[in-house]
Amino acid sequence: MGNGIDHPEVVDLVAEGADGSYRLIVVETGRWDGSAEQLLKFQSKLNHYLTYVFDGQMHREHPESEGRPVVLELDYFEPLDAVTEEFIRKARDIMSGKAVAFEVKRLPRDEP
């Protein structure tokens, strides 16, 4: 199975953070264009992650995560466009009301 926003039904990566949090990581390798189609895919992916947390599946698969802070993390390589940046700001506000942090991290491309 693939990862990233083209595969909204997949939780790309679950990791324990150095701070003891449980991080659900979206790994996106594609370009950001801010199109309605792309934002809908991104929204579907985030909704799947939130369902994974709030329906208890994360705790069933990772019982040690019970009671730990949850962070949704977007790891990406290509620069974000302005529309996607605004979408992320809004998503972050919504998630803060659900006791879930949302962080974004641009990763460097490996150069040959």
C-alpha positions as CSV (number, residue, x, y, z in Angstrom):
1,M,0.0,0.0,0.0
2,G,1.1,3.5,-0.7
3,N,1.2,6.5,1.6
4,G,0.5,10.2,1.6
5,I,-2.8,12.0,0.7
6,D,-3.4,9.8,-2.3
7,H,-4.1,6.9,0.2
8,P,-6.4,8.4,2.8
9,E,-7.4,5.1,4.3
10,V,-3.7,4.3,5.3
11,V,-2.1,5.5,8.5
12,D,1.4,6.1,7.1
13,L,3.4,5.9,10.3
14,V,2.8,5.8,14.1
15,A,5.8,6.6,16.3
16,E,6.5,7.5,19.9
17,G,7.9,11.0,20.2
18,A,10.9,11.9,22.3
19,D,8.4,13.8,24.5
20,G,6.3,10.7,25.1
21,S,3.6,11.7,22.7
22,Y,2.2,9.4,20.0
23,R,2.7,10.8,16.6
24,L,0.5,9.9,13.6
25,I,2.6,10.9,10.6
26,V,1.4,11.7,7.1
27,V,4.3,11.3,4.7
28,E,3.7,13.4,1.6
29,T,6.3,13.3,-1.2
30,G,4.3,15.0,-3.9
31,R,4.0,18.7,-4.9
32,W,1.4,21.0,-3.3
33,D,-0.8,22.9,-5.6
34,G,-3.7,24.0,-3.4
35,S,-6.3,22.6,-5.8
36,A,-9.7,21.6,-4.5
37,E,-9.0,18.0,-5.4
38,Q,-5.7,17.9,-3.4
39,L,-7.2,19.7,-0.4
40,L,-10.1,17.2,-0.4
41,K,-7.6,14.3,-0.4
42,F,-5.7,16.0,2.4
43,Q,-8.9,16.5,4.4
44,S,-9.9,12.9,3.9
45,K,-6.5,11.7,5.2
46,L,-6.7,13.9,8.3
47,N,-10.3,12.8,9.0
48,H,-9.1,9.2,8.8
49,Y,-6.3,9.9,11.3
50,L,-8.8,11.5,13.7
51,T,-11.1,8.6,13.4
52,Y,-8.2,6.2,14.0
53,V,-7.6,8.1,17.3
54,F,-11.1,8.7,18.5
55,D,-12.7,5.4,17.7
56,G,-10.0,3.7,19.8
57,Q,-8.2,1.8,17.0
58,M,-4.9,3.5,17.8
59,H,-5.1,2.4,21.4
60,R,-6.1,-1.2,20.4
61,E,-3.1,-1.4,18.1
62,H,-0.8,0.5,20.3
63,P,-2.0,0.0,23.9
64,E,1.0,1.8,25.3
65,S,-0.4,5.0,23.7
66,E,-3.3,5.1,26.2
67,G,-3.2,8.4,28.1
68,R,-0.4,9.9,26.0
69,P,-0.7,13.2,24.0
70,V,-1.5,12.7,20.4
71,V,0.2,14.6,17.6
72,L,-0.8,14.5,13.9
73,E,2.3,15.3,12.0
74,L,2.7,16.2,8.3
75,D,6.1,15.4,6.9
76,Y,6.6,16.8,3.4
77,F,9.4,17.7,1.0
78,E,8.0,20.2,-1.6
79,P,7.1,23.8,-0.5
80,L,3.6,24.5,0.6
81,D,1.4,26.8,-1.5
82,A,-0.5,29.6,0.2
83,V,-3.9,27.8,-0.1
84,T,-2.5,24.7,1.6
85,E,-0.9,26.8,4.3
86,E,-4.3,28.4,5.1
87,F,-5.9,25.0,5.1
88,I,-3.3,23.8,7.6
89,R,-3.9,26.8,9.9
90,K,-7.7,26.1,9.9
91,A,-7.1,22.3,10.5
92,R,-4.7,23.1,13.4
93,D,-7.4,25.3,15.0
94,I,-10.0,22.6,14.7
95,M,-7.7,19.9,16.1
96,S,-6.7,22.0,19.1
97,G,-10.3,21.9,20.2
98,K,-10.1,18.1,20.0
99,A,-7.0,17.9,22.2
100,V,-4.9,16.8,19.2
101,A,-1.8,18.8,18.2
102,F,-1.0,19.2,14.5
103,E,2.5,19.9,13.4
104,V,4.1,20.3,10.0
105,K,7.7,19.5,9.1
106,R,9.4,20.1,5.8
107,L,12.1,17.5,5.2
108,P,15.1,18.0,3.0
109,R,15.4,16.0,-0.2
110,D,18.3,13.6,-0.3
111,E,20.6,14.8,-3.1
112,P,22.6,12.2,-5.0
